[in-house]
Amino acid sequence: MSEHNKILILDDETVFTSSMKILFELEGVGEVFAFNSPLKALEYLENNPVDVVVSDFAMPEMNGVEFLSKVKRLYPDLSLILVTGYADKENAIKAINEVGIYRYIEKPWGNDNNNILIPVKNAIERTRLKLALKEKMVLLENANKKLTEYSESLEDLVKAKTADIIEMNSRLNAVINYCADGILLVSEEGKIVSSNPAAEKMFGLCSDMLKTHNISEVIIPENNIPLNSVLNKEEVKFVRDLSIVNAADGKNISVEISSSYISPEKEGENGNFVVVIRDISIMKDMERLRDDFIATLTHDLRTPALAAIQTLEYFLDGSLGALEEKQKMLLTTMKKSNQDMLGLVNTLLEVYKYESGKMTTVKTVFEFEKLVDECAEQVKSLAESKNIEIVKCFNLEKDLKIEADRNEIRRVIMNFMGNAINYTNDGGSIELKASTDGDDLQFSVKDNGIGISKQDIPKLFKRFSQGTSERRSMSTGLGLYLAKQIIDAHGGKIWLESDKGKGSEFFFILSGAVKHDRIVA
């Protein structure tokens, strides 16, 4: 993205505009002009055109829709983006229809900055394309006038225009051939039709060899997503977590792809997909360095946290002298805060270990029901504080033993129970279920809380997921993500079933975990 791109950001919160300015300029998207007043922003825009305008919805002087309406009158071809919260979503949709903004973005958008970076990049490209299209239309009108004026010298004019077309095609071919990104033309069935030199270099195959392959044969999803789902006729698709293997040197290359559908010119014919492939190996390496840095920093935080907790314990147990009641209350609060911070640090370390493949499960044979009883006893006081009944419905043989990492499975069960209690209303109940199918063990925790909508279910097992679109959680958003990592490490399966307003049930299956006639560890 060119550093000459100009982005205007408007929000009455200086923290938001400052963070966005840092983000866009750090990512090389373009130069950012940040404003906290709609009036000052309009004054600037009167004499200073930009490539895209990003505006918040709720502001004291005027709302985002009114502001963007005024901008639209100044620059009809400018791409406009409205940033809005969940409560203003209906107004945002109305603005798209009435004002003609390019799109809206819901905030907060979580930990993935691509949720704001990609729309802004696309908006800049859209503005440029619209202006270019306008210029082309002007050129076309002028050409038509010249055609009328020089009708008597039609042959010479045709030759001139033909030369222009050849030159434009040459330029287009030059762009495709010298583009650093790989470009494939793919049929509706996924067959590779043509490729540019960059794509051939990435795959280590010549054009003729690539044409013998289906796209699903040469691009490998790293997260088990069916590659055919990337080719969507209805919308432009952008997918990361993919890789390709260079046939010439066997090197594995991390890539991201975007695809868009080109409709056929004639009815009855098939269209094609344009697939752009970008090498993100360097970016992946940078992400790994960042994660390693965070893991190292987190690990180093454990020592001072433990030291602080131990020091506070010395104060509280009277080792350093008697304390007044108010002092005890304050020091107890400080100890609890440090314990919470230590818990977060330990969770972050566990997540890093699983993601980096450095966590090894230590499996032992133990009584599963006994472990569940221990977990239920630990959350008993929390359940009683909300008058919640814990009901156990097990269909297991007596003293059933399984082979698994006891501490890690305990972490998953505690997470399930804790979530169930938190999201169940006072006076409700949670139900613990367990059964076996051959050597497979299935366990679940069912609550009768508020339930979770279908669109929110896939998000809950992702990193830093906090609540749903209708209810925010104060947790770190790592509990269910770590639970999934643990169950995956055991070769099992974890999932959720929920009905809105009727409660949720979290499940996991441990395949081949049931053991018979074994000594309990």
N, C-alpha and C positions, 0 to 999 in steps of 0.2 A: 504494500500500500504506500502511495507516495507521501513524502513528508510535506508536500505542498497542499494537501487536503486541509480544508478549514472546517472546524466543527464548533458550533455554538451550543453550549449547554446552559440551560436555565433551571434553577431550583432555588427556593428561598432558604434552603439549608446549605450553609457554606461547606459543611463537612462533606456533603454529597458531591458538590461541584468540584471541590478540591481533589477528592479521591478519584473522580472520573477523569479530571485533567491529568492526574499522575498516570492512571491506567492507560488512557489513550495514547499519551505521548511516550510512555514506556514501551507500549506494544508497537509503536511506529505507525499508528493509524493516521495521525496528522496533527496539525496545530490546533489547540483547544482555546476557545474564548469563553470563559465562564462568567455568568451573571447570576445575581441573586434577586434582581428586580426586573420584571417584565418591561417596565417603561424604559429603563436604561438599555435593555437588550434591543428593543425596537428602535431606539435612537441610534444605536450602533449599526443596526442592519440597514438603515436608510441609505447609508453611504458605503457599506462594506458587505458585499455579497459573500456567502459561505456555501459549502457543499451540502451540509445537513444541519438541521436544528433538532435538538433533543430537549423537550420541555417536561417539567413535572406538571401534574394536573392541579393539585390543591396548592394555591398561593394566595396571599392576602390581597395584592393589588388587582389581580384578575386571574381567573383560572386558566389552565393550560389550553383549553379548547378556544377560549377567546383570543389568547395570545397567538396561537397557531393560525387562527382565522386571519388576523392582521398580517402575519408573515406571509400567508398564502396570497394575499392581495399584492404584497410587495414583490414576491417571487413565485409566480404560479407553477414553475417547473421544479421548485425545490422539494426535496424529500423531507417530510416532517415525521418525527417520532414522538409519541406521547408516553411518558412514564407514569404509571398509575398503580395504586394498590388494589387489593381484591375488591374493596367496597366500591371503587369507582370504575369497575370493569364495564358496567352497562353504559356509562357515559363515554368511555373510550370507544366502544363499538359504535355508539351513536356519532361520535366525532369522525370516525372513518367514513361513515355514510354521508354525513352532512358537510363536513369541512374538507374531506378528501385527504386526510393524513395518510402517510404510507403504511404505518402500523403502530401498534401500541405494545409496550413491554410492562409486564407485571413486576412489581417489586414487593418484597425482596426477591432476587433471583438466585439466592443460595451461594454456593461456593464456586460455581462454574462461571467465570467471567465471560465465556463465549456467549452466554445468554444476552449480553449487551454488546460485546465486540462484533459478533457476526452480523446482527441486524444493522448496526451503524455502518459497517463496511459495505453491506449490500445496499444501504440507502445512498451512500456516496456514489457507488457504481451506478445506481438507478438515476441519480441526478445527472451524472455525466452522460449516461446513455440518452436521457431525454433531451439534454441540450444538444448532443451530437445528432440526435434524430431531427431536432428542429433545424439545425444547420443544414442537414441533408435535404430537408423539405424545402428550405429556402433555395438551396442549390438546384433542386428539381424544378421549382417554379421558374427560376432563371433560365434553366435549360429549355423549358417549354416555350418561354418567350423567345429565346434565341432560335428555336426550331421554327417558330412562326416567321420570325424576321428573316431567317436564312433558308426558307423553303426552296428557293431556287438553287441553292448549293447544298442540296440534301446529301449527296454522296460524300462530300468533304466533311460535313458535320457528323455523319454516321461514322466515318473513319475516326474522327477526333474522339467521339464518345466511346467507340470501341476501344481505342487506345487507353482511355481513362478507365474503362472497366477492366481491361487486362492489367493495368497498373494496380487497381484496387485489389483484384484477385491475387496478384503477385504479393502485394503487401499482406493480405490475409493469409496466404500460404506461408509467407515468411514468419508471421506471428505464430502460426501453428507449428511450423517446423523448428523454430528456434526457441519455442516456449520451454522453460525449465520444468514445467509440470507435464506429466504424461497425459495424453488425451487419447481416449478410445471412442470409437463409434460402435455401439452395441445394438444388436437387433432386439426385438421384443422378447425373443426366446433366450436371450443372454449370449448369443453367438457374437464373437468379436468380428466386426466388419472391416475396420481399418484402424490404423494407429499412427501416431507421430513419432519422430526419432527419439524423443525423451522417453516415451513409453517403452519403445523397443530396447533402449539402454537399461531401463529399470528392470525389465523382465529377462534381459539377456537373450532375447529371441528376435529374429527378423520378422518383418511384417507378415510374410507368408506363413511362418510358423505360428504366429499369434492368431491368425485367422482360423487355425485348426482347433482352437480352444474355445470353451465357454468361459465366461468371466468368472464363474464360480470355481473353475479349476485353477485359476492363476492368482486369485485374491483370497486370502485366508482370514476369516473372522477370528479375532482373538477372544471374543466373548460369546461364542456359539450362536450369534445372530445369523439367521438364514440370509445369504447374500442376495438371493433373488428379491427379498423384501426391500432392498435398497433401490431397486429399479421401480419407481412409482410414477405412473402416468399423470397423477393428479397434482403432484407437488415436487419441488426441488428437494432432493435428499442430501444430507450431509452426515457422513459417518466417520468416526475415528475408530481406534482399536482394531485396525486391520493390518495385515502384513502380506508381503509378497516375497518369493524366493527367486533370486537371480539365477537363471539356469546356467549362466556361464561360470560364475564363481561360487555358487551355493550360498551366497550371503543373504541373510534374512533382513528385509527392509521394512520398518514400520511406516505405514502410510495412512493418510486420510483421503476420502474420496467424496466428490459431490457429483450428483447425476441429475439430469433434466431430460424431459421427453420432447422430441421433435415430431410434431404431427406430420403425417404423410401429405404430400401435395395433392394427390388424387385420391378420391374416394375408392375404397376397396383395397388400397395398398397398405402395407405395414409401415409404421413409423420406426424411429430409432432413438436410442438414448445416447447423449453425450456424457461421457464419464471422465472427469478430471481427477488425476491421481497426483497427490503431493507427498514427497518424501519428508517425513517428520522425525527421522532418526535422531537428528541433533536435538530437536525439541524434547523427545523422549529421554535422551541422556540428561538434559537439563532438569527435567522433572524428577528423574532418579536422584540427581545430585541434591535437589531441593528436599526430597523426602529423607535422604540420608542426613542432611543437615538438621532437619526438624527432629528426626529420631535421636541424633546425638545431643541436641539441645534439651530434648525432653528427658533423656536419660540423666543428664547432668543436673536437672531440676530435682531429682529424687532425693539426693543427699541433703540439700538445705531444707527440703520439706520435712524429711524424717528428723533432722536435727531440731527444727522448730517444734515439731510435735513432742519430741522427747523433753525439750526444755519446758514446754508448757505443762507436761505431766509432772515434772519436778515441782513446779509451783503449786499445782492442784493437789498433789498428795502431801503437801506440807513439808517436803524435804528442805525447802528454802525459807521456811518460816510460815507463821499463821497468816491467813488471808481473810479479809472481810468478805461478806456475802456478795456484795456488788463486784468485787474484784474477781471472785470465783466465777460469777456469771459471765463477765467479760472475757476471762481467760478460757472458759469453756467454749464460748462462741468462736474465739480465735482458733482453738484446737480443732473444732468441727470444720472450720473453713480450710485449715491446712490439710485435714484428712480428706476433704472433698477434692482439694487440688491434687493431692497425692493419688487419689483414685482416678482422676482424669489423666494424670501423667502415666499411670500404669496402663490405663485403657489405650491411650495413644501408642504406647510402646507395643502392646499386644497387637493392635491393628497393623502397625508397621511390620512386625515380625511375620504376621500371616501374609501380608501383601508382598513382602520381599522373599518369601519362601524360607525364612530362617527359623520359623516355629516348627518344632517337631512334637507331635503328640506322644505322650507317655501313657500307653494303654495298660490298664490292670483289669482284673476281674473283680466285680463288686456287685452287691445286691442293689438293684435299681430302685426298688420301692423304698428301701431304707434311705437312699440319697434324696428321693422326693420328700420323704417325711422330714428330713433334716431341713430342707429348703422351706417347707411349709411352716415349720416351727420358727424359722428365722424371720419370716414375714408375718407371723401371727399377730404381733402387737400392732403392726401397721393396719392389718385387716380389721382388728378389733376396734381401732380408733375410728373407723368408718362403718362399724357394725356390718362388716362383710363376712359372709359365711364361706369357708373353703370346703368344698365337697370333693371327695376322692371317689372316682368310679373306675377302678382298675379291673381288667380282665386278664390277670396274669397268674401263672402257676406260683405256688408258695416258694418264697425265697429265690425268685428268679434272678439269675446273675447275667450280667452282660460284660463284654470286654470293650472298654473305651477309656479315654482320658477322663478320670473322675472329676478332677477340678474344672476342666473345660466344659464338660457336660453340665456340671453344677452351675457354672456361669450362665449357660443358656437357659436352664430351668428358672434360675433366679430372675433373669431378665423377663421371661414370659410372665412369671407371677407378679413381678413388680409392675409391669405395664398393665396387667389385668386389674390389679387393685387401684392403680392411679386413674384408670379410665372407667371404673365402675362406680355408679352412684352410691351414696350412703344407703345401707340397708339391703344392698344387692348380694350377689353371690358369684363365686368363680368355681368352675368345675375342672378338676384334673382328671385326664383320661389316659389310660395306657393299655395297649394290647399287643399281641404278637401275631406274626404271620410267618410260620416257619422259623427261620433264624433272624427275621427282621423285627425290630422293635419300633412301635409308633407311640409317640407321646404328644399330648396337646393340652393347652390351657384355654378354656372357654370363659368369656365374661358376658355379662348382659348390659354392657355399657352403650355408648352412643353409636358404635359401629363406624365403618370406614367406607367411603365411596369407592366405586370401581376404579376411577381414574387415579386415586391416591395409593392404591394397593401396591403397584409396581415400584413406587418411590420409597417405601418404608424400609427396604433392605439395602438402600444405597447409603453411602457415607455422608454423614452430617445431615441426614434427613430429620427434620424436627416437626413432628405433628403432621397435620393434613392441611389442605387448602382452606379449611373452615376453622381449624383449631390449632394453635401453636403450642409446642411443648417447650419446657424450660431445660430439657436434657441436652446432652452434647450431640445427640444424633448419631452416636457410635454404637449403641447397645445392640440393636438388631443387625447392623452391618457386621459387627464382630461375631454375633451369634451365627450369621450365615457363613462367615469365614471358618468358624469352628466346625459346623456341621459338614461343610464342603470338605474340610481337611479329613473328616472321618469317612468320606465317601458317601455321605447321606444326602438327604433332601430336606429343605425347610420351606414352608409356605404359609399363607394366610387365607382364611375364608371369612368373609364378613358381609353382613346385610345392614344397610343404613338404618339406624334406630333400633336394631335387634341385637347388637353385640358382635364380637369378633372371636375367632378361634385360631390360635397359632399352633402349627404342627411342626414336628420333625420326625424323620425316619432314620434309624441307624441300621443300615443293611448288614446282615451277617453278624450282628453284635451279640445275639443271644447265645449263651454258653451253658453247657450242662455238665454236672459232676466235676466242677472246678473249685479249687481252693480260693476263698475270698481274700483279696489283697487288703 
